């Protein structure tokens, strides 16, 4: 298994399998974990966590072609920090 990625993306997906397969092929990433609600892909550079949008919410989302702007972001970056408490204090200084 690759080393822990220090940065990555959380992607909310209407179709978990399609988005996971696409990202795996494009990035050349390996699947670290997969179940019915999320897939974790990791390469040497980054980690992707692809989270399935619950069916009751996904049914209300239309995927437009070409894509249109959304009110809620589908992609959220994450960053690993050495000390979470110190990071919080740094934001208040």
C-alpha positions as CSV (number, residue, x, y, z in Angstrom):
1,X,0.0,0.0,0.0
2,X,1.3,3.5,-0.8
3,X,2.4,5.9,1.9
4,X,-0.3,8.1,3.4
5,X,-1.1,11.0,1.0
6,X,-0.7,14.4,2.6
7,X,-3.4,16.0,0.4
8,X,-6.4,14.8,-1.5
9,X,-9.9,15.3,-2.6
10,X,-13.3,14.2,-1.3
11,X,-15.6,13.7,-4.3
12,X,-19.4,13.4,-3.8
13,X,-20.7,11.1,-6.6
14,X,-24.1,10.3,-7.9
15,X,-22.7,7.1,-9.5
16,X,-20.0,5.8,-7.2
17,X,-18.8,3.0,-9.5
18,X,-18.6,5.2,-12.6
19,X,-16.7,8.0,-10.9
20,X,-14.4,5.6,-9.1
21,X,-13.5,3.7,-12.3
22,X,-12.9,6.9,-14.2
23,X,-10.7,8.4,-11.6
24,X,-8.8,5.2,-11.2
25,X,-8.0,5.0,-14.9
26,X,-7.2,8.7,-15.3
27,X,-4.9,9.0,-12.3
28,X,-3.4,5.5,-12.4
29,X,-4.4,5.2,-8.8
30,X,-5.0,2.0,-6.9
31,X,-8.1,1.1,-4.8
32,X,-7.2,1.1,-1.1
33,X,-10.7,0.4,0.1
34,X,-14.1,0.1,-1.5
35,X,-17.6,-0.6,-0.2
36,X,-21.2,0.4,-1.1
37,X,-20.8,4.0,0.2
38,X,-17.3,5.0,-0.7
39,X,-14.1,4.2,-2.6
40,X,-10.6,5.3,-1.5
41,X,-8.1,5.6,-4.4
42,X,-4.4,6.5,-3.8
43,X,-1.5,7.3,-6.0
44,X,2.0,8.4,-5.1
45,X,0.8,12.0,-5.3
46,X,-2.7,12.1,-3.8
47,X,-5.6,10.3,-2.3
48,X,-9.2,10.5,-3.5
49,X,-12.2,9.6,-1.4
50,X,-15.2,9.1,-3.5
51,X,-18.4,9.2,-1.5
52,X,-21.7,8.0,-2.8
53,X,-24.5,10.5,-2.5
54,X,-27.4,8.8,-0.7
55,X,-30.1,7.6,-3.2
56,X,-32.8,9.8,-1.8
57,X,-30.6,12.9,-2.5
58,X,-29.1,11.6,-5.7
59,X,-32.5,11.2,-7.3
60,X,-33.0,15.0,-7.1
61,X,-29.7,15.7,-8.9
62,X,-29.6,16.1,-12.7
63,X,-26.2,15.7,-14.3
64,X,-26.3,18.2,-17.2
65,X,-24.2,17.9,-20.4
66,X,-22.4,20.2,-20.6
67,X,-22.1,20.6,-16.8
68,X,-23.8,23.5,-15.1
69,X,-22.8,25.3,-11.9
70,X,-24.0,23.8,-8.6
71,X,-24.9,25.5,-5.3
72,X,-23.1,22.8,-3.3
73,X,-19.6,21.8,-4.3
74,X,-19.1,18.2,-5.4
75,X,-15.3,18.3,-4.6
76,X,-13.7,19.2,-1.3
77,X,-9.9,19.3,-0.8
78,X,-8.3,18.0,2.3
79,X,-4.9,18.5,3.8
80,X,-3.0,16.5,6.4
81,X,-1.4,18.5,9.2
82,X,1.1,17.3,11.8
83,X,-0.7,18.7,14.9
84,X,-4.4,19.6,14.6
85,X,-4.4,21.5,17.9
86,X,-1.5,23.7,16.8
87,X,-3.1,24.3,13.5
88,X,-6.2,25.6,15.2
89,X,-4.1,27.9,17.4
90,X,-2.3,29.2,14.3
91,X,-5.6,30.3,12.8
92,X,-6.3,32.5,15.8
93,X,-3.0,34.3,15.9
